[in-house]
Amino acid sequence: MIEDTGIGILDKDFERIFEQYITLDDSKNREKNGFGLGLSIAKNLAINNGYNLFLATKYNDEARFILKKLDFD
């Protein structure tokens, strides 16, 4: 489990967060630059190694990402 103590993620962005090239900071004065590939790559790496990476949908105003072993039974 990985927790982020940042500003959190809006409910409307939960489904899109793992898509390629998605950045949630749409402001004109972005503090950090990026291509929006980090979570997409992390999700792919997790799946290719038998895990699922997902965002806990309700966890205060922060973000909690959970890595769970896939069950192939």
N, C-alpha and C positions, 0 to 999 in steps of 0.2 A: 504494500500500500504506500502510495506517495501522496503527501498532502502539500497543498500550496496555500500560503496565507495571504495571497494577493487579493484582488478585487472580486474574485469569483467569476462564474460563467452564467450568463442568463439562460433561462429555461429554453428560449427559442433557439439557442445555439447548441444545445446538447446533441442533436442529431448530426450537425455539421462539423463538429469539432475535430473529427478524425479524417475529414476529406482533405485532399491535397490542395495546397495554395489558399487555405482558409486562414485569414488573420482576423481577429476579433476587434482589434483597435482600429476603428475607422476614422479616428480624429485626424485632423490635418497636421497636428503637431505630435506625431507618434514619437514616444521616447525611445523605442527600440525598433530596429528594422528586422525584417525576416521575410522568408518566402512562404511560410505557412506549411512547411513540410515535416516538421519535427514529430508531431503526433501521428501523422500518417505513416511515417517510417517506423515509429515505435510500435504502432498497431500491427503493421506487416511483420516486423521482427517477432513480435509476440506470437502471432498466429503461426508463422513458419516454424516456431519452436514449441508448439503445442500448448500455447497459452492464449487467453483472451484478455485484452486490455479494455477497460471500460471506465466511464466516468460515473461516480456515485451521484445520483440525481438530486438528492437532498442532503446537504451537509453544510449548514450555516451559510456564511457568505463566501466561503473559501471553496477550493476545488479538491476533491479526493479522487485519485485515480487508483484503480484496483487491478492487479494482475492475477488472474485465476487460471489454474491448470485446467485444460480441456479434458473432459471425460470421454474416452473413445469406446466405452463398453456398450 
